[in-house]
Amino acid sequence: MVKAVLFDIDGVLMDSFEANLKYFQNISARAGFRAPTKKEYREFFHRTFTDIVTHFAKPKSERERQRFLKIASAEPYPMHLLNAPRGAKEAVRSLARNYKLGIVS
């Protein structure tokens, strides 16, 4: 008997690709690095922030990496670009009537 339904967040309850791409493009530009294109970024989308920084920004020293991270921490995240996949809200509402719900990410 099913007692609960667990959801992953990204790709299930929300789509953060466009927001993450814009965020990384913004911080790359502010740090003086070439911003990745959508096509380039797509291959790295589900990797860690550190992996993405290392691949695209290619900081040459720990000091340069720390400067990049400082810029990243000051950059506002473009929340307005987050999207819920079609049908996600309705599915959650429907399931909530009969099951406990949780998020695992």
Residue frames as qw, qx, qy, qz and C-alpha x, y, z in Angstrom:
[[0.000, 0.887, 0.462, 0.000, 0.00, 0.00, 0.00],
 [0.397, 0.436, -0.014, 0.808, 1.35, 3.41, -1.01],
 [0.374, -0.726, -0.451, 0.359, 1.51, 5.81, 1.93],
 [0.140, -0.814, 0.089, 0.557, 3.62, 8.62, 0.52],
 [0.702, 0.618, 0.183, 0.303, 4.89, 10.05, -2.73],
 [0.475, -0.621, 0.166, 0.601, 8.39, 11.53, -2.93],
 [0.544, 0.823, 0.131, 0.098, 9.45, 14.01, -5.57],
 [0.590, -0.074, 0.109, 0.797, 12.78, 15.18, -6.91],
 [0.062, 0.761, 0.189, -0.618, 12.78, 18.92, -7.46],
 [0.141, 0.610, -0.408, -0.665, 14.61, 19.82, -10.66],
 [0.213, 0.152, -0.830, -0.493, 13.07, 18.31, -13.74],
 [0.179, -0.387, -0.904, 0.021, 10.03, 17.10, -11.81],
 [0.126, -0.774, -0.529, 0.325, 8.54, 19.95, -9.74],
 [0.098, 0.922, -0.052, -0.372, 10.47, 22.74, -11.44],
 [0.786, 0.410, 0.142, 0.441, 12.75, 23.39, -14.37],
 [0.341, -0.853, 0.057, 0.390, 15.75, 25.53, -13.46],
 [0.734, 0.183, 0.325, 0.567, 17.76, 25.24, -16.70],
 [0.270, 0.772, 0.204, 0.538, 17.07, 28.76, -18.01],
 [0.400, -0.907, 0.037, -0.128, 17.56, 30.35, -14.57],
 [0.781, -0.438, 0.266, 0.356, 20.82, 28.50, -13.94],
 [0.646, 0.387, 0.297, 0.587, 22.11, 29.32, -17.44],
 [0.067, 0.888, 0.121, 0.440, 21.34, 33.04, -17.03],
 [0.595, -0.794, 0.118, 0.046, 22.89, 33.09, -13.55],
 [0.789, -0.225, 0.312, 0.478, 26.10, 31.48, -14.78],
 [0.490, 0.591, 0.273, 0.580, 26.24, 33.73, -17.85],
 [0.167, -0.946, -0.063, -0.271, 25.83, 36.79, -15.61],
 [0.642, -0.709, 0.232, 0.177, 28.56, 35.84, -13.16],
 [0.781, 0.105, 0.320, 0.526, 30.91, 34.80, -15.97],
 [0.317, 0.765, 0.196, 0.525, 30.52, 38.18, -17.64],
 [0.349, -0.921, 0.053, -0.166, 31.00, 40.05, -14.36],
 [0.756, -0.507, 0.315, 0.271, 34.16, 38.04, -13.63],
 [0.141, 0.758, -0.471, -0.429, 35.57, 38.70, -17.10],
 [0.372, -0.114, 0.898, 0.208, 35.18, 35.18, -18.46],
 [0.349, 0.032, -0.598, -0.721, 33.39, 34.15, -21.65],
 [0.630, 0.016, 0.478, -0.612, 29.85, 33.10, -20.81],
 [0.271, 0.016, 0.934, 0.231, 28.80, 29.68, -22.08],
 [0.430, -0.015, -0.440, -0.788, 26.17, 29.36, -24.77],
 [0.791, -0.116, 0.226, -0.556, 22.97, 27.46, -24.09],
 [0.902, 0.263, -0.332, -0.088, 24.29, 24.50, -26.09],
 [0.408, 0.442, -0.661, 0.448, 27.61, 24.46, -24.18],
 [0.325, -0.345, 0.542, -0.694, 25.93, 24.77, -20.80],
 [0.859, -0.061, -0.130, -0.491, 23.37, 22.01, -21.47],
 [0.774, 0.202, -0.581, 0.148, 26.11, 19.36, -21.20],
 [0.328, 0.183, -0.631, 0.679, 27.07, 20.62, -17.73],
 [0.441, -0.509, -0.151, -0.723, 23.66, 21.55, -16.36],
 [0.843, -0.459, -0.184, -0.211, 23.45, 18.74, -13.78],
 [0.704, 0.139, -0.423, 0.554, 27.04, 18.96, -12.64],
 [0.463, -0.660, -0.350, 0.477, 28.19, 20.73, -9.50],
 [0.089, 0.994, 0.019, -0.064, 28.81, 24.46, -9.44],
 [0.435, -0.673, 0.499, 0.329, 32.53, 23.77, -8.90],
 [0.632, 0.132, 0.665, 0.377, 32.64, 21.52, -11.98],
 [0.381, 0.828, 0.379, 0.159, 30.92, 24.19, -14.06],
 [0.131, -0.959, 0.184, 0.169, 33.28, 26.94, -12.86],
 [0.559, -0.442, 0.599, 0.366, 36.31, 24.77, -13.49],
 [0.604, 0.333, 0.637, 0.344, 35.20, 23.83, -17.00],
 [0.317, 0.835, 0.360, 0.269, 34.01, 27.21, -18.29],
 [0.140, -0.984, 0.110, -0.014, 35.89, 29.85, -16.30],
 [0.863, 0.215, -0.217, 0.402, 39.07, 27.81, -15.98],
 [0.300, -0.935, 0.169, -0.083, 40.45, 29.81, -13.03],
 [0.665, 0.518, -0.446, 0.300, 44.24, 29.72, -13.11],
 [0.234, 0.259, -0.677, 0.648, 44.70, 30.02, -9.36],
 [0.282, -0.494, -0.773, 0.280, 42.88, 29.57, -6.08],
 [0.059, -0.397, -0.199, 0.894, 42.76, 33.35, -5.75],
 [0.253, 0.063, -0.484, -0.835, 41.03, 33.67, -9.13],
 [0.363, -0.328, -0.854, -0.177, 38.57, 30.92, -8.17],
 [0.224, -0.487, -0.608, 0.586, 37.78, 32.71, -4.89],
 [0.085, 0.266, -0.087, -0.956, 37.20, 35.98, -6.78],
 [0.339, -0.123, -0.703, -0.613, 34.75, 34.18, -9.07],
 [0.366, -0.423, -0.818, 0.134, 32.92, 32.67, -6.08],
 [0.111, -0.404, -0.365, 0.831, 32.71, 36.08, -4.41],
 [0.245, 0.118, -0.346, -0.898, 31.12, 37.54, -7.54],
 [0.392, -0.232, -0.828, -0.327, 28.75, 34.56, -7.70],
 [0.273, -0.427, -0.744, 0.436, 27.64, 35.04, -4.11],
 [0.030, 0.406, 0.181, -0.895, 26.73, 38.69, -4.80],
 [0.213, 0.015, -0.596, -0.774, 24.82, 38.00, -8.03],
 [0.609, 0.091, 0.413, -0.671, 21.03, 37.74, -7.64],
 [0.267, 0.076, 0.939, 0.205, 19.58, 34.47, -8.87],
 [0.326, 0.041, -0.345, -0.879, 16.99, 34.99, -11.65],
 [0.312, 0.159, 0.851, -0.393, 14.06, 33.35, -9.86],
 [0.550, 0.484, 0.116, -0.670, 11.63, 34.67, -12.48],
 [0.462, 0.444, -0.655, -0.401, 13.09, 32.16, -14.95],
 [0.198, -0.070, 0.956, -0.204, 12.14, 29.10, -12.88],
 [0.599, 0.025, -0.368, -0.711, 9.29, 27.13, -14.43],
 [0.606, -0.059, 0.721, -0.329, 7.03, 24.37, -13.23],
 [0.007, -0.040, 0.874, 0.485, 6.66, 21.64, -15.84],
 [0.546, -0.116, -0.296, -0.775, 3.18, 21.41, -17.33],
 [0.782, -0.268, -0.485, -0.285, 0.88, 19.46, -15.03],
 [0.442, 0.140, -0.686, 0.560, 3.21, 19.46, -12.02],
 [0.236, -0.174, 0.386, -0.874, 1.01, 21.66, -9.80],
 [0.763, -0.082, -0.174, -0.617, -2.12, 19.72, -10.64],
 [0.759, 0.069, -0.644, 0.070, -0.39, 16.40, -9.98],
 [0.230, 0.146, -0.656, 0.704, 0.85, 17.54, -6.57],
 [0.456, -0.134, 0.210, -0.854, -2.60, 18.86, -5.59],
 [0.825, -0.017, -0.368, -0.429, -4.26, 15.64, -6.69],
 [0.674, 0.089, -0.681, 0.273, -1.79, 13.40, -4.89],
 [0.018, 0.259, -0.530, 0.807, -1.95, 15.52, -1.73],
 [0.675, -0.248, -0.066, -0.692, -5.58, 14.51, -1.26],
 [0.957, -0.123, -0.180, -0.191, -4.62, 10.89, -0.61],
 [0.867, 0.045, -0.248, 0.429, -0.93, 10.70, 0.24],
 [0.429, -0.799, 0.105, 0.407, 1.76, 12.28, 2.33],
 [0.642, 0.725, -0.025, 0.249, 4.14, 14.17, 0.05],
 [0.595, -0.664, 0.201, 0.406, 7.85, 14.77, 0.36],
 [0.481, 0.839, -0.253, -0.005, 10.82, 16.13, -1.53],
 [0.811, -0.327, 0.323, 0.361, 14.08, 14.26, -2.03],
 [0.481, 0.870, -0.114, 0.001, 16.78, 16.02, -3.96]]
